[in-house]
Each structure stands twice: as structure tokens, then as C-alpha cells.
Amino acid sequence: MPPTAQDLLIGNFAGTETPIRSSVELGAVIREQRKRLALKQLDLAGLGNTGNRFIVDLENGKPTVQLQKVLDLMDLLGLEVVVRTKTSRSAPSL
């Protein structure tokens, strides 16, 4: 029986940050977390109240997926988006 949303107690991954610069990179991070939690794509689709096709598209880096659905699934997986000023590169000149 797949876990319910209540069962998804995330382990201590605090402090782990991955800069994301493309939809493909975001999809890969989401896929890794789903697998870390031993969930199948169908499990995540059911828990996230979305279709399996959406999960497949998201994990494959489709750039036109719905942002709110992505954020909801990330929350479900124990992931979050943090926006910060880049420090490793100089700011582009305007």
C-alpha cells in the first residue's frame, strides 16, 4: 500500500541546497527525492491529486508545467524553493 501524505515524514536533509537553472535540473531533483522516499510516479500522482502524465512531464523537465502544481508537489516531497541573490557570479550589467 503506498504511503499517504501524512506518512511522508521527511528525513533530515536540512542544509542541502541545489541551485536550479533549468526545468530539467528541477525535474531531476524532484525525481531523486521521490525515489529517496520510495515512491513510484503513480504514488506521487495520487498523493498530489494530479495525473501521472504531469509527474512524467515534470521529471523530464517540460518547461511549461503549471507552477502551482510543481510547488504543491515539492511541498509534499519536503522540498521548497528559496530565491536568493546570486553570490557566485557578478550581476549582469543593464
trRosetta pair geometry for C-beta under 8 A, 3 or more apart (Angstrom, degrees):
i j d omega theta_ij theta_ji phi_ij phi_ji
2 39 7.0 70 -153 -132 110 80
2 40 7.3 -93 -103 32 125 97
2 42 7.9 -137 -65 102 157 86
2 43 4.0 -169 -145 -124 142 108
2 46 6.8 101 84 64 151 137
2 47 7.5 -123 137 -47 124 106
3 7 3.5 -129 -166 87 107 137
3 8 6.0 129 123 -60 133 73
3 37 7.8 -99 40 163 143 105
3 39 7.2 -82 38 -90 105 98
3 43 7.3 56 40 -175 71 127
3 47 7.6 13 92 -84 75 136
4 7 5.0 104 50 -1 65 102
4 8 7.8 -120 98 -15 43 85
4 47 7.0 153 -160 -114 37 100
5 8 5.9 -48 -160 14 39 116
5 47 5.2 143 -70 -162 81 101
5 76 6.2 -76 -130 -140 101 99
8 37 6.4 12 -136 -156 96 140
8 47 7.4 86 -36 -167 137 153
8 76 6.7 48 79 173 166 69
8 77 7.4 -91 -179 -114 141 32
8 78 6.9 -153 150 -36 107 104
10 13 6.6 -68 161 13 111 108
10 37 7.6 -53 -107 -90 73 116
10 77 7.6 85 -91 156 123 44
10 78 3.2 98 -74 -107 153 162
11 36 8.0 -107 28 153 120 117
13 16 4.7 -53 171 21 86 132
13 78 7.1 107 37 128 125 123
17 82 7.5 -61 -127 49 110 134
18 25 7.6 -165 147 166 112 108
18 29 5.5 175 83 -103 151 132
20 25 4.9 174 -141 104 72 117
20 26 4.9 58 -155 -71 138 83
20 29 6.8 -78 -88 -3 115 144
21 25 5.9 58 45 18 62 153
22 25 4.8 101 57 4 79 99
22 26 7.2 -143 98 -2 45 85
22 61 6.7 14 135 -153 97 124
23 26 5.6 -52 -147 38 37 113
23 27 6.2 43 153 -23 67 105
23 61 4.3 120 114 -168 85 73
23 62 6.6 -95 148 79 141 23
23 63 4.3 -158 -10 -93 156 66
23 65 7.6 144 -153 18 127 105
24 27 5.7 -53 -149 35 29 114
24 28 6.5 32 152 -21 62 105
24 60 7.8 -37 -117 158 72 39
24 61 3.3 6 -89 -111 55 155
25 28 5.7 -53 -150 33 32 113
25 29 6.6 32 153 -18 65 103
25 61 7.5 72 7 -109 37 117
26 29 5.8 -55 -151 35 33 110
26 30 6.4 31 153 -16 66 107
26 58 7.9 -79 115 -178 100 81
26 61 7.1 125 55 -114 80 74
26 70 7.5 18 152 -167 136 134
27 30 5.7 -57 -148 39 31 110
27 31 6.2 34 154 -21 66 107
27 58 5.6 170 -113 146 91 54
27 59 4.5 122 -174 -158 98 24
27 60 5.8 -101 -177 39 159 14
27 61 4.2 -114 8 -63 141 63
27 62 7.7 98 -75 14 139 58
28 31 5.6 -52 -145 36 31 113
28 32 6.3 34 155 -21 64 104
28 59 7.5 97 -74 -163 32 68
28 61 7.6 7 -27 -63 80 105
29 32 5.8 -52 -148 34 31 112
29 33 6.5 27 155 -15 64 106
29 79 7.1 123 138 -133 111 152
30 33 5.9 -57 -149 38 31 109
30 34 6.3 34 153 -22 65 106
30 58 6.2 -47 85 138 159 111
30 59 6.0 -125 87 -95 108 74
30 70 8.0 -93 -79 -154 150 86
30 73 6.9 38 -148 122 129 118
30 74 6.8 -84 -103 -91 104 79
30 77 6.7 140 -145 29 74 170
30 79 7.1 -114 -100 25 70 163
31 34 5.7 -54 -148 34 30 113
31 35 6.4 25 156 -14 65 107
31 59 4.4 92 -70 -143 107 112
32 35 5.9 -60 -150 40 29 108
32 36 6.2 35 151 -25 65 107
33 36 5.3 -49 -144 32 34 117
33 37 6.4 23 157 -10 64 107
33 77 4.7 84 127 168 131 128
33 78 7.0 -159 -170 60 130 90
33 79 5.8 -86 -75 -48 174 123
34 37 6.0 -67 -155 44 28 103
34 39 4.9 -90 -171 68 79 106
34 41 7.3 46 161 -86 153 55
34 44 5.5 -40 -130 -60 122 145
34 59 7.6 -58 18 -91 145 127
34 77 6.4 -62 -72 -117 66 130
35 38 7.2 36 -176 -80 39 32
35 39 7.5 -106 -78 49 24 66
37 77 6.7 -140 -9 -142 148 81
37 78 8.0 146 -70 16 133 119
39 43 4.3 -137 -163 87 87 130
39 44 5.1 94 141 -53 133 90
39 47 7.6 -59 -144 8 141 140
40 43 4.5 105 51 -2 74 102
40 44 7.3 -146 91 -1 42 84
41 44 5.9 -57 -151 38 33 109
41 45 6.3 37 151 -22 66 106
41 52 5.7 81 131 -150 105 90
41 55 4.5 156 -164 116 94 139
41 56 6.3 50 -167 -64 150 73
41 59 7.3 -91 -108 -4 115 147
42 45 5.5 -51 -145 35 33 115
42 46 6.4 33 156 -18 65 105
42 52 5.5 -16 -96 -98 66 119
42 55 8.0 -150 -66 44 27 155
43 46 5.9 -61 -154 37 28 109
43 47 6.3 21 154 -13 66 110
44 47 5.7 -56 -141 42 32 108
44 48 5.7 16 162 -6 68 117
44 55 5.5 122 89 -116 116 140
44 73 6.8 56 173 -150 110 110
44 76 7.5 131 -151 110 83 134
44 77 7.6 8 -130 -72 118 106
45 48 6.1 -67 -138 50 22 100
45 50 5.4 -104 -149 81 70 72
45 51 5.9 -25 -158 152 125 16
45 52 4.5 -67 -52 -79 165 56
45 54 6.9 132 -118 55 98 96
45 55 5.0 -98 -67 -21 94 131
46 49 7.6 26 -180 -71 29 38
47 76 6.0 142 129 -177 113 140
48 55 7.6 137 45 -74 141 105
48 69 7.5 83 163 -169 122 85
48 72 6.4 122 -154 118 98 104
48 73 4.8 7 -120 -98 146 87
48 76 5.5 -133 -88 11 89 167
50 54 4.6 -68 154 57 123 148
50 55 7.0 137 97 -43 114 85
50 69 5.9 93 -94 -157 147 122
50 73 7.3 -52 16 -70 143 116
51 54 5.0 108 64 -2 78 98
51 55 7.6 -142 104 0 50 84
52 55 5.6 -54 -157 35 43 112
52 56 6.3 43 148 -20 72 104
53 56 5.6 -54 -148 37 33 113
53 57 6.2 33 154 -18 67 107
54 57 5.8 -56 -146 39 30 110
54 58 6.1 31 155 -21 65 108
54 65 6.7 109 -158 -140 82 113
54 66 7.9 -34 -141 28 122 100
54 69 6.4 -73 -177 150 141 147
55 58 5.7 -54 -145 37 28 112
55 59 6.2 20 160 -12 65 110
55 73 7.7 168 -102 -133 82 153
56 59 6.2 -62 -145 42 25 104
56 60 6.1 15 158 -11 63 116
57 60 5.9 -67 -145 44 26 105
57 62 3.9 -29 -180 11 91 143
57 65 5.7 152 117 -80 114 112
58 61 7.9 50 172 -59 28 20
58 62 6.7 -61 -73 39 29 96
58 65 5.2 67 -88 -96 79 170
58 70 6.3 167 -129 -105 124 91
58 73 7.1 31 171 67 173 161
62 65 5.3 100 88 -40 101 95
65 69 6.7 -105 163 72 98 116
65 70 5.8 102 113 -57 119 112
66 69 4.3 68 83 11 105 112
66 70 6.8 -179 92 -13 54 85
67 70 5.5 -57 -151 34 34 113
67 71 6.3 31 155 -18 69 105
68 71 5.6 -52 -147 38 34 111
68 72 6.2 37 153 -21 65 105
69 72 5.6 -53 -146 36 32 113
69 73 6.4 29 156 -16 65 106
70 73 6.0 -58 -149 39 29 107
70 74 6.2 31 153 -20 65 107
71 74 5.6 -52 -145 36 31 113
71 75 6.4 35 154 -21 63 104
71 81 6.8 -62 -113 -1 92 123
72 75 5.8 -53 -152 33 30 113
72 76 6.5 33 149 -20 63 106
73 76 5.4 -52 -149 35 35 116
73 77 6.3 26 154 -11 67 108
74 77 5.8 -63 -148 44 31 105
74 79 4.1 -85 -169 81 87 102
74 80 6.4 136 138 -87 116 29
74 81 6.8 58 114 -33 164 85
75 78 7.7 48 -177 -67 29 19
75 79 7.3 -93 -63 62 24 60
75 80 7.0 54 -92 -89 66 76
84 87 7.9 -26 132 -21 111 98
86 89 5.2 -19 146 47 134 89
86 91 7.3 150 62 -85 107 67
